[in-house]
Amino acid sequence: MTMTHPTRRTPRQRALRTAGTGVVAALGLALAVTSPATAQPAGTPSAAAPATTVSPAGHGFTATLSGKATFKAGSVTVTCKTSVSSGQVPAAPGNQNPAGPVSSSTTPATYGSCTTSMPGVAATVTTTGTWGVAMQYGTPVTAGLTIPVGGFVLQTSGLASCTVTAAPTSAATVNGSWTNGAPSSLAFTNASVPVKVVGGFGCPTSSTSSTFNAAYTVSDTTDPAAQITVTG
């Protein structure tokens, strides 16, 4: 009888494989704030959706990361300490929709001070294109967030040299929830987005999606005493 033995990886090969998993984890961080105006929140179909009003009409806003944005894949955790994006509530009457979401464009989110739980792996994030957000009143208020085609690219160096592209073939929508407050907040829990991964050994090229968790505070930049709110 012939005996077969499982392939044994060297410590470096194991490190490369695990580091590659962390690459996909980092991708989720770039989707936490914004998305194109074509975004559609999850839940009730737009044909039967309740009315939505985003106020104050025409006011600018800034979304700033609250605490840290983290992504965990198995034992690998990626953390970003800073992230920001800005946009403007549509002017009246565009800030109201009698049967569906209210959409507005935003700047691509910027990300900084990002680290991984794996030593020897560095990452840089590039975001491009027009992003936006679509808010839908309900219980809870939902946010449909779409990243444009190829609008987010993560590149790593060190033990693993990989390129991760979000929404590689078409715009991708992720879902979050909105809470009115002072300031109001936008949260994402286990949000998912399609990805394409290319690179050499250690890059998870078979991965096609990634998830993330993050929270943002949204402030009115036109009138700092006012609050951006979503009502019916």
C-alpha positions as CSV (number, residue, x, y, z in Angstrom):
1,M,0.0,0.0,0.0
2,T,1.3,3.4,-0.9
3,M,1.2,6.1,1.7
4,T,0.7,9.8,0.8
5,H,1.6,12.7,3.1
6,P,0.0,16.2,3.1
7,T,2.1,19.0,1.6
8,R,3.9,20.9,4.3
9,R,4.4,24.7,3.9
10,T,7.4,26.5,5.2
11,P,6.9,29.2,7.8
12,R,7.4,31.9,5.1
13,Q,4.8,30.3,2.8
14,R,2.3,30.2,5.8
15,A,3.0,33.9,6.5
16,L,2.5,34.8,2.8
17,R,-0.8,32.9,2.7
18,T,-2.1,34.6,5.9
19,A,-0.9,38.0,4.8
20,G,-2.8,37.6,1.6
21,T,-6.0,37.0,3.5
22,G,-5.4,40.3,5.3
23,V,-5.3,42.1,1.9
24,V,-8.9,41.2,1.2
25,A,-9.8,42.4,4.7
26,A,-8.5,45.9,4.1
27,L,-10.7,46.3,1.1
28,G,-13.9,46.7,3.2
29,L,-12.5,49.9,4.8
30,A,-12.8,51.9,1.7
31,L,-16.5,51.4,1.4
32,A,-17.6,52.7,4.7
33,V,-18.6,56.3,3.8
34,T,-19.9,56.9,0.3
35,S,-21.4,55.7,-2.9
36,P,-22.9,56.9,-6.2
37,A,-26.3,58.5,-6.4
38,T,-27.6,55.4,-8.1
39,A,-27.4,53.5,-4.9
40,Q,-30.6,51.7,-3.7
41,P,-31.0,50.9,0.0
42,A,-32.0,47.3,0.9
43,G,-35.5,46.6,2.1
44,T,-38.8,47.7,0.7
45,P,-38.8,47.9,-3.2
46,S,-38.7,51.5,-4.4
47,A,-42.1,51.2,-5.9
48,A,-43.7,50.8,-2.5
49,A,-41.1,52.7,-0.4
50,P,-42.2,55.5,1.9
51,A,-41.5,59.1,1.4
52,T,-38.0,60.4,2.3
53,T,-36.8,63.9,3.1
54,V,-33.2,64.8,3.8
55,S,-32.7,68.1,5.6
56,P,-31.5,70.9,5.5
57,A,-31.9,71.2,1.7
58,G,-28.7,72.3,0.0
59,H,-26.5,72.1,3.0
60,G,-23.0,70.6,2.8
61,F,-22.0,67.7,5.0
62,T,-18.9,65.8,6.1
63,A,-18.7,62.2,7.1
64,T,-15.9,61.4,9.6
65,L,-14.9,58.0,10.9
66,S,-15.9,57.6,14.5
67,G,-13.3,55.5,16.4
68,K,-11.8,52.9,14.1
69,A,-12.9,51.0,11.0
70,T,-12.0,47.4,11.3
71,F,-12.3,44.3,9.2
72,K,-11.7,40.8,10.5
73,A,-11.1,37.7,8.3
74,G,-10.3,34.7,10.5
75,S,-7.4,35.7,12.7
76,V,-6.4,38.7,10.6
77,T,-7.6,42.2,11.5
78,V,-7.2,45.4,9.4
79,T,-7.7,48.8,11.1
80,C,-7.9,52.3,9.8
81,K,-7.9,55.2,12.2
82,T,-8.9,58.0,9.9
83,S,-11.4,58.4,7.0
84,V,-13.4,61.3,5.7
85,S,-15.7,62.2,2.8
86,S,-17.9,65.2,2.0
87,G,-21.0,66.0,-0.1
88,Q,-24.1,68.2,-0.3
89,V,-27.8,67.5,0.4
90,P,-29.8,68.2,-2.8
91,A,-31.4,71.6,-3.1
92,A,-35.2,71.7,-2.8
93,P,-37.2,70.0,-4.1
94,G,-34.6,67.4,-4.9
95,N,-34.1,66.7,-1.2
96,Q,-37.6,65.1,-1.1
97,N,-38.9,61.9,-2.7
98,P,-42.5,60.9,-2.3
99,A,-41.9,57.2,-2.8
100,G,-38.2,56.3,-2.5
101,P,-34.7,57.3,-1.5
102,V,-33.0,60.7,-1.8
103,S,-29.6,60.5,-3.5
104,S,-26.6,62.8,-3.5
105,S,-23.0,62.5,-4.7
106,T,-19.9,62.6,-2.5
107,T,-16.2,62.9,-2.8
108,P,-14.2,59.6,-2.7
109,A,-13.4,58.7,0.9
110,T,-9.9,59.1,2.0
111,Y,-8.2,56.6,4.4
112,G,-5.2,56.9,6.6
113,S,-3.3,55.3,9.5
114,C,-4.2,51.8,8.3
115,T,-2.5,48.8,9.9
116,T,-2.8,45.0,9.7
117,S,-2.4,42.4,12.4
118,M,0.2,40.7,10.2
119,P,3.8,41.9,10.4
120,G,5.7,42.7,7.2
121,V,2.7,43.8,5.2
122,A,2.1,47.4,4.2
123,A,-0.9,48.8,2.3
124,T,-1.9,51.9,0.3
125,V,-5.4,52.8,-0.8
126,T,-6.4,54.8,-3.9
127,T,-10.0,56.0,-4.5
128,T,-11.3,57.7,-7.6
129,G,-14.5,58.6,-9.4
130,T,-17.8,60.0,-8.3
131,W,-19.2,58.4,-5.2
132,G,-22.6,59.1,-3.4
133,V,-25.2,58.0,-0.9
134,A,-28.9,57.2,-1.2
135,M,-31.0,57.6,2.0
136,Q,-34.3,55.8,2.5
137,Y,-36.7,56.7,5.4
138,G,-38.0,53.7,7.3
139,T,-37.5,51.7,10.5
140,P,-34.6,51.8,10.5
141,V,-33.5,54.5,8.0
142,T,-31.3,52.7,5.5
143,A,-28.4,53.9,3.3
144,G,-27.6,52.5,-0.1
145,L,-23.9,53.0,-0.8
146,T,-22.3,52.3,-4.2
147,I,-18.7,52.4,-5.2
148,P,-18.1,53.2,-8.9
149,V,-16.4,50.7,-11.2
150,G,-12.8,50.3,-10.0
151,G,-13.2,53.3,-7.7
152,F,-11.3,51.7,-4.9
153,V,-7.9,50.0,-5.3
154,L,-5.8,48.5,-2.5
155,Q,-2.2,47.6,-3.1
156,T,0.1,45.7,-0.6
157,S,3.8,45.3,-0.4
158,G,6.1,43.3,1.8
159,L,5.5,39.6,2.3
160,A,2.6,39.7,-0.2
161,S,2.4,42.0,-3.3
162,C,-1.3,42.1,-4.3
163,T,-3.8,44.4,-5.9
164,V,-7.5,44.3,-4.7
165,T,-10.1,46.2,-6.8
166,A,-13.6,46.8,-5.5
167,A,-16.5,46.7,-7.9
168,P,-14.2,45.3,-10.6
169,T,-16.8,45.0,-13.4
170,S,-19.8,47.2,-12.4
171,A,-20.8,49.6,-9.7
172,A,-21.4,47.8,-6.4
173,T,-23.9,48.7,-3.7
174,V,-23.5,48.0,0.0
175,N,-26.0,48.7,2.8
176,G,-25.9,50.6,6.1
177,S,-28.2,52.2,8.6
178,W,-28.7,55.9,9.5
179,T,-29.5,57.4,12.9
180,N,-30.7,61.0,13.4
181,G,-28.8,62.7,16.2
182,A,-26.4,65.5,17.1
183,P,-24.5,64.7,15.1
184,S,-26.3,62.0,13.0
185,S,-24.5,58.8,12.3
186,L,-24.0,56.2,9.6
187,A,-23.1,52.6,10.4
188,F,-22.2,49.5,8.4
189,T,-22.4,46.1,9.9
190,N,-21.0,43.1,7.9
191,A,-21.4,45.0,4.7
192,S,-20.4,43.1,1.5
193,V,-18.8,44.2,-1.8
194,P,-17.5,42.2,-4.8
195,V,-13.7,42.3,-5.3
196,K,-11.0,41.1,-7.7
197,V,-7.6,40.1,-6.4
198,V,-4.5,39.8,-8.5
199,G,-0.9,39.1,-7.5
200,G,1.6,36.4,-6.9
201,F,2.0,33.8,-4.2
202,G,0.2,34.7,-0.9
203,C,-2.5,36.7,-2.7
204,P,-6.1,35.3,-2.2
205,T,-6.9,35.5,-5.9
206,S,-9.9,33.2,-5.5
207,S,-11.7,35.6,-3.2
208,T,-14.6,37.4,-4.8
209,S,-16.1,39.4,-1.9
210,S,-15.2,41.2,1.3
211,T,-17.0,42.5,4.4
212,F,-16.4,45.4,6.8
213,N,-17.7,47.2,9.9
214,A,-17.4,50.9,10.5
215,A,-19.3,53.9,11.9
216,Y,-19.3,57.6,10.8
217,T,-20.6,60.8,12.2
218,V,-22.2,63.2,9.7
219,S,-21.9,66.9,10.4
220,D,-23.5,69.9,8.7
221,T,-20.7,72.1,7.3
222,T,-23.0,74.9,6.0
223,D,-24.4,75.5,9.5
224,P,-22.5,73.7,12.3
225,A,-25.4,74.3,14.7
226,A,-27.7,72.3,12.4
227,Q,-28.0,68.6,11.9
228,I,-28.4,66.5,8.8
229,T,-31.6,64.4,9.3
230,V,-33.6,61.9,7.3
231,T,-37.4,61.9,7.9
232,G,-40.6,60.7,6.1
